[in-house]
């Protein structure tokens, strides 16, 4: 397949210093609409060769009545299109400012992404290399990301063909959009090449912020990345966010950077803990980034991201706490099990590590500093984190005359994002207080609960502790001072 004249400019190295390609012998035209017929003859009744989509680049070879004779290098077909369905463009250096003006307009026009990318390519061909700055790449990245988002969210069959055609068109310009499978749900993501160029160029703070947020989007992180590659990628994401200068940014943009940094640093804290490396600094950074969010400047569309970041921080927050030496009463200790496993042993004054009350092994991260025993020594709550953004509550308690372990997950299904944590004991060792946050099928769950330890059923729940008298009276002081669930 023959490449379009300016495709190398989108794919090549050193774009900021590239010289424009020599002008084509024939004028060029860009298809401005979807579903444009490429016909065999210059009449409406002629059979169509193919269907063209917005952004398609055509070489103009003649003019017959109200039709243009064209050749499409992408599909390697010649034919005729109505002149009103395309726009003939010039890629001379003096025409570059006009092309950039169109790019600026289409950058913020949803539904015209493929057309905007075509005009960006035309501008890159026309503009002298020394005149090319970060702006066209920032626009290209925004449009490519929005097109991928539209294609992922599309629910109308009538739009599928047009979106598929537009994706093929932008791919011919060198714009790579990949698919990510998350538990059977397919999402399309832009690979971010233009945004990486923005970060390497002398861009404005807002352009760098937009690029960094796009490149660090957790929804586009490959869930199948091996642990070593995932740790390296998260370290790269953290460095990228730190390279955005905060001066001059609107408060809502600074909020987005803080939220993204909180999510990234919480993941780093979990990964370091898994590798038995110091994680306290990373976890503290995550908590500080979340605390730096100005909730009064949080736009409505960012509220979901705020809650998601808080859940990620909440899941790993115990990494910020120092290890504590357990007392002589009811407590837990850990020991290595099979490769990758941690074994938890429940001990008291009369049972040592050789004769534990109970033992259970897990591949999750065990936060021993979170262990809280009830006043009468008949129950103990422990935080166990099996995944980066998912933390469970393990309840060791006596049923009859036997010790058992019950695992309380943040939600009954969709183990992706959430945590549940111990919040206090109610005198009598029958009831326990818990806080729960989770994202379940796209819905945010945030509540405070009173749990019956015999049945694990929630006896009462509310969206704030003050609405539950028992919760208000018996909430754990350490939990109250350190949890992120009590945010505004």
N, C-alpha and C positions, 0 to 999 in steps of 0.2 A: 504494500500500500504506500503510495507516494505521500510524503510528509508535506504539511502546509508550510508556506514560506517562513512563518515566524515561530513554528513549534520549537526549534532549537533554542530560541531566546527564552522560552519558559523552562526548558530542561537543562540548559547549559550552565557552565560554571562562570562565575565572575560577571553576573548580569549587570551589575552597576557600572561596569566598564566596557560593556559590549557596544559595538557599532551597529547601526541599523543595517538590516539586510538590503541588498540592492532591490530596487523596485521591480515588480513583476511586469512582464511584457504586456499583459492584459490587466484591465482594472479588476478589482475584487469587490465582492458583494457579500453581505451578511444577511442571513435569513432572520427576519424579525418576529415571526409567528411560528406557532406549532402547527403541524399537519399540513405543510405546504407541499403540493403535488409537483413532482418533477416529471413533466410530460414529454412524450415522444415528438410532438409537434406543437407549434405555437397556436393552439386553439383549445378551448375548454373541453371539448368532446374527445380530445386525443387521450389515448390510454396513458395512465401514469406509469413511469418507470419505478419510482420510489416515493416515499413520504419523507420530507425534510422537517427538521426541528429548529427552533430558535437557536441562534448562535452558529449555525452551520455556515462554513466558509465556502464560497463559490468563486470560481474563475470565470469572468464574463468574457464571452467570445463573439458576441454579436447582439443585435437588437432587431426584433421583428414585431411590428405593431406594438401592442402593450406587453409583449413578452421579451424576456432576455434569454439568449442562448448561453448556457453555462456548462461548466464541467465541475463535478464534485469529486475532489481528490480523495475524500474519506471513503466513499463507497465506489469510487472509480466508475462513475456513470456520467454521461452527458445527457442534456435534454433542455427543456424550456420551462421557465417559471414566470409567473406574472411579476412584472416590474414593481407593482405596489406591495408585494410580499417581501421584498428585500430592500436593503439600503446599500447603494454603491458608496464605497469609502475610498479615501486617498491615504496613502501611508508615506507621503512626503514629509520631511522634517518640519516644514512650516505648518503641517496639519496636525501635529502632535498635540498642541494645547486644546484644540477642539475635541479630539478623541478623548483626552483626559477629562474634559468637562462632562462628556457622556458617561464615562466610567464613574465619576463622582455621583451622578444622578442615579445610575442603575445600581450602585453599591447599596443603596437604601431602598430599593424597589423590590419587595418580595415577589417571586414568580418570574423575575427576569434575570436570574443568575447566569444561565448559559449565555444569554445575550451580552450581559456585562463582562463575562470572561472573554468572549470573542472581541469585544472592544478593548479590553485590557491587552490582549495579544496584539491587536492592531497598533495600540499606542506603543508597546514595547518595540514593535518593528519600526515605527516612524520616528521615535524620539532618539536624539543623539545619546550615545552611551553615558556621557558625562552629565546629562540632564536627568537621568533616571535615578530617582531616590526611592525611599521606602513606600511612598504612597500607593503606587499601583500594585505592589505586592500585598500591602495591607488590604486593599480593596479586593484583590483576587482571593485572598484567604477568607475574608468575610463571606464572599459570595459562594465560594466552594463549600464552606462549612454550612451555610444556610441551605444550599441545595441538598447536601447529604441529610440534613435534618428534615427537610421536607419529604424526601424520599423515604426516610425511616418512619415518619409519622403518618404517611399517606394511608387513608382508609377507604378511598374511593377507587373502584375499578376503572372508572372512566378516566382517571388521571394517570393510571399506571403506564400506559403506552407513551404518553408525553414525557413523563419523568424518566422512563427508560431511555427514550430517544435523547433527552437532554444529557443524561449521564454518559451516553456514548459520544455525544458531541464534545463534551468537556474533556473526556478521556483522550480524544484526538489532539487536544491542545496540551497534553501532558499533565492534566490534573488527575491525580490518582485518588480514587475513593474506594476504600476497602470495607468489607463487611465483617462484623464481629458477632459471634453467636454467644448469647448469654442465656443459658438454660432454655434453649429452644427459641429464644426471641432474637430476631435478627436486627442489627442496627448498622447503618451505614455511617462511616466516619471519613472525613477528609484527612489525608496523610500529613497535612501541615507543612508541606515544603515551602510555600510562600511565606507562612508565618515564621519559619526558621530563618528565612532571608531577612525578614523585618528585624528579627532580634540581632542579626549580624550587621545591619546597616545603621546609619545615624538617623534613627527614627525618633518621633516624638514620644513622650511618656505615655500618652494615650494609645498610640499605635503599638508600643511595646506591651502595654497592659493587655490590650485586646489579643495580641499574639500569644502572650504567655498563658492567658486564661484558656485559649483554644487548645494550645499544645498540652495543657495539664488536665484537660477535662477527664474526670474519672469514668464517665460513661464510655469513653473511647479507649480505655486501657484494656488491652487484651487479657481476658481472665485466664488464658492458658499459658501466660508467661511463666517459665520456671522461676523458682525462688531467687536464684542468683541474679538473673536478668531483671526480675521485678525490683529487687533491691537497688540495682544500678539505675534503673529507669526512674525510681522514686527519688533517688539522690539527684539525678539530672533535673527532674521536675522542681525540686526544692531550689536548686541553684538558679534555674530559669526565673522563678518567681522573685528571687532575691536580686536579680539583675534589672528589675523594673524600678525606675526612679519614682518615688511617691510624690515628689514636688509637682504641684500644678494639677494633680489628678482630682476629679470630682470625688466627693466623699463616698458616693455609692460605688464608684469603681474601686476605691481603696478598700471598701467593705468586701467586694468580691475577691480581691487579692488576699485579704486576711482569711476569708472563708476557705479559699483554695489552699492556702498555706497551712491552715489548721488541719485540713483533711490529709495533706501530704505528709506533714510531720507526725501525725498520729500513726500513719501507715509505717513510716520509718521507725518509730518507737517500737511497734509490734515486731517488725522484721529484725531489729537489733536484738530484741529480747529472745527471739527464736534462735538467733545465732550466738546467744550467751555473750553479747556485747553490751557495753554501757548504753542504757536507753533513757536514763532519767532526763538528760538535757533535751533530747528530741521530744519527749512527752511534755515537758514543761513548755517548750516552744509552741507545741500544738495548743496547749491551754491558753498561753499568752496571746496567740493569734486569734483565738476565738473570743477572748475577753476584749481584744482591741476593736471588735466590730461595733460600730456606732449604730445601735438598733433604731435610733430616731431617724437615721438616714438610710434605712434599709427599704429599698423599693419593694413593692408587693410581689413582683415576679421573682425576687431573690429569697423570699421567705422559705420556700422549700429547700433551697440550697443551704440556708442558715440552719435549718433543722437537721439536714443530712450531715453537715459538717459537725454539728454538736453531737450527733450520734456516733460519728467516727471518733471524735475526741473522747466521748464518754466510754466507748468500748475499750480504749487503750489507756485511759487516764491513770490506772494503777501503776503504769510504768514510771510515772513521775514520783511515786512514793518510795522512800527508802525501805530496805528490808529490815524487818523487826524481828528480834529474838523472841520466840514464843514463850509464854509463861508456863507454869507447871500444871495449870488446869487443862480443860479440853482445848486441844489445838491440833494443827496438822503439820506434818513434815513431808518433804518430797524426796524421791530417790529416782535414779535413772532406771527405766525399764528396758523394753526392747528398743532397737534403734528408732529414735524420734519420739519415744514415749516418755511421759513423766508419770510416776506412780505416787499417789497421794495416800498417806497413812494417817488415820485418825487415832490420836493418843490422848491419854489423861494421866493422872498421878499414878495409876496402878497398871497402865499398859504402855510399854515402851515400843520401840521400832520392831523388835523381834516378835512381839505379841500385840499387834495393833487391834483396836476395836473394830476397824474396818479398813479395807484397802481397795482402791480403784485406780486403774491406769488410764491415761488419756493421751491423745496426740495434740491436745490443745495446750495453750499456755496457762499455767496455774499461777494466779496472783496470790501468793501466800500471805502477803501483807493485808489482803482484804478479809481474812478469816475473822469472823465475829461469833463468839460463843454466847449462848443464852446464860442468864444469871444462875440457873440451876444445873447447867452442864448437860442438858438433855437435847441440845440442838446446836448446830454450827452452820453458818452460811459462808460460802466461798465463791469467789469469782473465777470462772474458767473461760478462756477466750480461744475458741477453735479456729477463728478466721479473723482477718484484719479488721473487719467492721461488724463483728458479731460476738457478743459476750453473753454467756449463760450464767445462771445462778445455781450452784450445787448446794442442796440442803441435806446435811447429815442430821438425822434425828432418830429418836427411839420410837418404834412402833411395837407396842406390847413390851417384850423384853429383848427385842432385837434391834440393832442399829441397821438403818437402811440409808440409801442415797437416792434422792429424787432430783432430777435435772429439770430446771425451769428455763425454757427458752424465751427469748423476747417475743416471739410470735409462734403460732402453731404451724405455719408453713412459710415458704419463700425465705429461706435462711440467707439473706443478703446483707441487710443493714438494720442494726438495732442492738439494744442491750437491756438487760434487766438486772437490777442491783438491790442488795439488802439495804434497808433504810431504818431498821430498828426492831426491837423485840417488845411485845406487849406483855406485861407481867402475867405470869401464869403459864408461860411456855406453850401456849396453844395457838397464838396468833403471831404473825410476822408482818412487818411493813416492807413494802417493796415499791420501787419506782421502775417504770417501764417506758421505753421509747422504741419504736420500730417503724419501718416502712413496709407495709403489707399491700401488695398488688397496687402500688402507687399511692396508697392512702397512708397518711401519717398518724400514728397512734402514740399518744403521750398521756400517761395517767399515773396516778398514785393509788396503791391498792393495799387492802388489808387481806392477808391470805390465811386461810385455815390450814395449818400444817398437817392435819390428819388427812385431809382430802385434797389439798393444794388448790381448793376452789377459792375464788375471789369473793369474799363476803360483802365488801363495799369498795367502791372506787370513785375517784373524782379527778378533775383536771388540775387541782391545786391542793396542797396539803391542808391548808386552812379550812377546807370544806369537810374534812374528816376529823372529828374530835380526838379519836385515838391516835391518828397520825400526828396531829398537832402536838399532843401531849408527850408521845413516846418516841418521836423520831430521834435517831442517833445523832449526837452532836458532831462527831467526826464526819459522818455522811453529809450532814447539812452544810458543813464548811467546805467540802471538797467536790460535791457532785456538780455536774453541769446541767442537771435536769431542772434546777430551780432558776433558770435564766428567765429574762423578760419575754 
